[in-house]
Each structure stands twice: as C-alpha cells, then as structure tokens.
Amino acid sequence: MEEGRKLPKTKLTKKQLREFKHLLLAKRRELVGDVGNLTDEALGRNRRDATGDLSAMPIHMADLGSDNWEQEFTLGLIDSGRKMLREIDEALARIENRTYGICLATHTPISLERLQAQPWAKHCIEYARAREAGRVS
C-alpha cells in the first residue's frame, strides 16, 4: 500500500464522471428508500401490527424466536445498507475531487468494467482479490 502519497487525478472524462455520478445517485436513492423501509419494518412494527394478533405476546416460544431472528436479520440488512451508503458518499466525494476511479491502495486506475459493475469501488480488482485472500491488510 502506498499510503502518504497523494492520489493522482482520474483519467476518466467529464462525461464518464457524470455518468458514474448519476449511477451512484440512483443507487443512493434506492438504498435510502430500502433502509428507511427496513428500519420501519424492524423497529416500527410490533408483532400485533404484523400479524393482526390481539395480543402482543407470541402463542409459542418458537414464535418469539422467529420474531427475534427476523428482527436481527433485518437490522443486519440495515447495517449493510448504511455501509454501502457511506461507500457511495465516499465515491461521490472522489468524483468531486477528481480522484474517482483510482485505487486507494495502489494508486492505479480501477478498470471501467469494475466501476460499471460496482461504481462505489475504491480498490482495483487485483488489490481487492489480494485483500480477500489475506495477502494484504
């Protein structure tokens, strides 16, 4: 990793940067809606609202376990959505300072294919693979 060195400016054109910005903003809008809906579902609705039961208590202990599991699963989805929102916001900031499309670790260009598949990518595919394999931290 080449920390301490300033990131080079992107080689992407203004048109390409505009297109990626539109993709990122669209994904951001989608995620904000998803996270909001999931938050309402996990925290805003109780068992009585969800099932129409007159009692807020489950009839069986297994029902309570299922309710808890569903809530924890939904909270995990919310956390993942929020992390992705942060990554999208960071990518939008890189577009603004013209360092978008540059690997934060190696300072080399990220391929267009990778950016099209994952517009919020902050690492080139080679570095991301090495990181997943535990060869770099």
C-alpha positions in Angstrom: 0.0 0.0 0.0 1.3 3.4 -0.9 0.0 5.5 2.0 1.1 9.0 2.5 1.3 9.7 -1.2 -1.3 12.0 -2.8 -3.9 10.2 -5.0 -3.4 11.0 -8.7 -6.2 12.7 -10.6 -8.5 10.4 -12.6 -8.1 9.8 -16.3 -11.8 9.5 -16.7 -13.5 12.1 -18.9 -16.0 14.6 -17.5 -18.8 12.7 -19.4 -17.7 9.4 -17.8 -17.6 11.0 -14.3 -21.1 12.5 -14.9 -22.4 9.0 -15.9 -20.9 7.4 -12.8 -22.3 10.2 -10.6 -25.8 9.5 -12.0 -25.4 5.8 -11.3 -24.2 6.4 -7.8 -27.0 8.9 -7.0 -29.6 6.5 -8.4 -28.2 3.6 -6.2 -28.1 6.0 -3.2 -31.8 7.0 -3.7 -32.7 3.3 -3.9 -30.8 2.4 -0.8 -32.2 5.3 1.3 -35.7 4.1 0.5 -34.7 0.4 1.3 -33.0 1.3 4.6 -36.0 3.5 5.6 -38.5 0.7 4.8 -36.4 -1.9 6.6 -36.0 0.4 9.6 -39.8 0.9 9.8 -40.2 -2.9 9.5 -37.7 -3.8 12.1 -38.3 -1.1 14.7 -41.7 0.4 13.9 -43.9 -2.6 13.8 -44.6 -5.0 16.6 -45.9 -8.5 16.4 -49.5 -7.4 16.8 -49.2 -4.9 13.9 -47.5 -7.5 11.7 -49.9 -10.4 12.3 -53.1 -8.8 13.4 -53.0 -10.6 16.7 -54.9 -9.1 19.6 -52.1 -10.0 22.0 -48.6 -8.7 21.6 -47.3 -12.0 23.1 -46.5 -14.9 20.8 -48.5 -18.1 21.4 -45.4 -20.3 21.4 -41.8 -19.7 22.3 -40.7 -20.7 18.8 -42.8 -17.7 17.5 -40.8 -15.4 19.8 -37.5 -16.9 18.4 -38.7 -16.4 14.9 -39.6 -12.8 15.6 -36.3 -12.1 17.1 -34.4 -13.8 14.3 -36.3 -11.8 11.7 -35.6 -8.5 13.5 -31.9 -9.3 13.8 -31.7 -10.3 10.2 -33.5 -7.0 9.2 -31.1 -5.0 11.4 -28.2 -6.7 9.7 -29.6 -5.6 6.3 -30.0 -2.1 7.6 -26.3 -2.0 8.7 -25.2 -3.3 5.3 -27.3 -0.7 3.6 -25.8 2.1 5.7 -22.2 0.9 5.0 -23.0 0.9 1.3 -24.4 4.4 1.6 -21.1 5.5 3.2 -19.2 3.9 0.4 -21.4 5.6 -2.2 -21.0 9.0 -0.5 -17.2 8.5 -0.5 -17.3 7.7 -4.2 -19.3 10.8 -4.9 -16.7 12.8 -3.0 -13.9 11.2 -5.1 -15.8 12.3 -8.2 -15.9 15.9 -6.9 -12.1 15.9 -6.1 -11.4 14.1 -9.4 -9.8 11.0 -7.8 -12.7 8.7 -8.7 -11.6 5.5 -10.4 -8.1 5.5 -8.7 -7.4 2.6 -6.3 -6.9 4.0 -2.8 -4.3 1.4 -2.0 -2.2 1.1 -5.2 -2.9 4.5 -6.8 -3.5 2.7 -10.1 -6.6 3.1 -12.3 -9.6 0.9 -11.5 -10.9 -0.8 -14.6 -14.1 0.6 -16.3 -15.6 -2.8 -16.1 -15.2 -2.9 -12.3 -16.6 0.6 -11.9 -19.6 -0.3 -14.1 -20.2 -3.4 -12.0 -19.6 -1.7 -8.7 -19.5 2.1 -9.1 -18.6 2.7 -5.4 -15.4 0.5 -5.8 -12.4 2.1 -4.1 -9.9 -0.6 -4.9 -8.7 -2.2 -8.2 -9.7 -5.8 -8.7 -6.2 -7.1 -8.2 -5.9 -5.4 -4.8 -9.5 -6.4 -3.8 -8.7 -10.1 -4.6 -5.4 -9.9 -2.7 -7.2 -8.4 0.3 -9.9 -11.1 0.2 -7.2 -13.8 0.1 -5.5 -12.2 3.1 -2.3 -11.3 1.3 -2.7 -7.6 2.2 -4.4 -5.8 5.0 
